[in-house]
Amino acid sequence: MDKKRKFVNRGVFCGEVKSEPLLDHQIKNNDSGEVIKEYYAVDIEVEFENKNKTVKDVSVLPFLLTKEQMEEMGGVSTGDILFIKGEWRAYDRRLEDGRRQTVTRVLSRKAEKIEDFTRTRNKVEFEGLLKSKIHKAKFDEDGRLERDEKKRLVLILDEEGKKIPWIRKNPEGHVVNDFVLQVTKEMEKDGEMKVLYEDFIPCIAYGPVAWQIMKEIDIDTPVKARGYVRRRMKKGYEGEYVYEPVITRITPITEDQEVDVEAEVQDNQE
């Protein structure tokens, strides 16, 4: 990718607080051990509806607010309506038993308490690299996907030994494509760009967008995407949830396009 290109990870959310804030983690000074910043976890119910009103989703999503943000709002309690600008984060955390767990949530960059809901209540925008998508895989005699000793899918290759882009259908019969976007957050320091984080964000797309990813977008292509975040029940795990961006529009970025990282998503507080 062009070294001058910046990546984008931003979202606008507005909803009702559904849980009391709980301390999630602290950042401490390496030398003194003094607490520099405290982050609190808060569940907020947000809503998405498309322009044609054919898709509607109401989800309770996990948010991280700093202690300073909550103090500036005079505290945060169940029932408050918050308007938040932030980033959708997805990163791995190692558990005590050695397994890795993907943590997904909104990291608040700006938060305010308001009286009523804004028009935009659940919207995310990304610019990054398409790092994976569905490819054609083998099924065993029982109709289940085959996996190798490392539990990876066994893929079907074409005559040239290349992976074959594919899609799947969910239980409702809708065409689906599961894919991952790599989004890197950078900051200029001392004349050089420093990487703050690099997230690999699991996403999902339906219908025409799923077909577009299959047919038109190659792995490692720079793309810009937009959609909303939803919560769904984790298959086979009662009481556990998956949080994922549903991408409703995705476009490859050409080399001559400039990315304005300073542009803000419109508040739409109408």
WOQUI-V925143 format. One record per residue. N is the residue number from 1. PHI is phi in whole degrees, -180 to 180 (NA if undefined). PSI is psi in whole degrees, 0 to 359 (999 if undefined). Layout:
n	phi	psi
N	PHI	PSI
N	PHI	PSI
This chain:
n	phi	psi
1	NA	149
2	-54	128
3	-64	339
4	-82	348
5	-75	138
6	-102	154
7	-99	157
8	-129	135
9	-146	104
10	-151	152
11	-152	158
12	-124	130
13	-138	147
14	-148	128
15	-173	181
16	-94	133
17	-69	130
18	-113	357
19	-148	152
20	-72	144
21	-61	137
22	-124	137
23	-61	125
24	-98	307
25	-163	166
26	-124	151
27	-109	127
28	-118	154
29	-68	127
30	-61	328
31	-87	311
32	-93	340
33	79	4
34	-68	138
35	-72	121
36	-92	319
37	-150	145
38	-120	136
39	-114	136
40	-118	140
41	-90	133
42	-139	133
43	-92	131
44	-131	134
45	-88	120
46	-120	164
47	-134	142
48	-127	139
49	-145	130
50	-77	171
51	-62	325
52	-83	357
53	60	30
54	-95	345
55	-128	127
56	-138	134
57	-137	133
58	-121	118
59	-135	146
60	-96	117
61	-113	152
62	-85	134
63	-124	153
64	-116	122
65	-117	146
66	-83	160
67	-60	321
68	-64	319
69	-61	316
70	-68	322
71	-66	322
72	-64	332
73	-90	3
74	76	25
75	96	159
76	-129	130
77	-136	162
78	-55	133
79	99	342
80	-66	149
81	-105	121
82	-114	142
83	-110	125
84	-133	134
85	-108	134
86	-166	200
87	-126	143
88	-89	111
89	-99	145
90	-146	112
91	-148	160
92	-89	142
93	-129	131
94	-82	129
95	-84	170
96	-62	330
97	-85	5
98	96	344
99	-73	156
100	-101	141
101	-126	132
102	-84	122
103	-101	127
104	-129	132
105	-173	169
106	-91	125
107	-96	113
108	-72	131
109	-105	334
110	-150	131
111	-140	142
112	-147	150
113	-90	131
114	-129	170
115	-87	328
116	-144	165
117	-70	144
118	-85	168
119	-66	315
120	-91	121
121	-123	350
122	-162	99
123	-149	132
124	-128	151
125	-136	136
126	-131	150
127	-137	121
128	-169	210
129	-113	140
130	-77	113
131	-103	340
132	-160	158
133	-158	179
134	-73	135
135	-124	156
136	-63	130
137	-125	162
138	-85	148
139	-115	147
140	-85	185
141	-65	336
142	-91	6
143	81	16
144	-103	151
145	-64	133
146	-78	144
147	-133	150
148	-86	188
149	-64	340
150	-97	13
151	66	22
152	-89	148
153	-62	142
154	-89	111
155	-88	152
156	-94	130
157	-106	153
158	-82	187
159	-63	337
160	-94	6
161	79	18
162	-100	151
163	-68	147
164	-104	115
165	-57	143
166	-148	174
167	-134	174
168	-135	169
169	-118	135
170	-82	175
171	-57	336
172	-85	358
173	86	10
174	-86	141
175	-72	132
176	-134	146
177	-132	123
178	-96	134
179	-151	170
180	-127	133
181	-106	133
182	-96	118
183	-122	124
184	-111	128
185	-98	123
186	-122	158
187	-145	138
188	-80	128
189	-143	124
190	56	38
191	80	3
192	-125	151
193	-85	122
194	-108	136
195	-80	121
196	-86	317
197	-158	163
198	-138	105
199	-102	143
200	-111	104
201	-98	113
202	-67	131
203	-133	170
204	-141	148
205	-140	153
206	-123	161
207	53	230
208	-57	325
209	-69	322
210	-63	316
211	-64	319
212	-60	315
213	-63	319
214	-64	312
215	-90	329
216	-116	343
217	-118	118
218	-86	158
219	-59	142
220	73	14
221	-80	131
222	-67	132
223	-138	158
224	-119	140
225	-142	153
226	-143	156
227	175	216
228	-144	168
229	-108	137
230	-130	163
231	-113	136
232	-137	158
233	-67	136
234	-75	123
235	-61	125
236	85	1
237	-131	92
238	-64	133
239	86	357
240	-110	149
241	-126	156
242	-113	135
243	-113	124
244	-149	143
245	-71	131
246	-98	114
247	-89	123
248	-104	347
249	-152	133
250	-142	137
251	-139	129
252	-63	145
253	-101	126
254	-85	162
255	-64	332
256	-90	2
257	-84	140
258	-101	145
259	-110	120
260	-91	96
261	-75	348
262	-87	345
263	-64	136
264	-100	148
265	-69	136
266	-63	137
267	-65	323
268	53	41
269	-86	64
270	-106	999
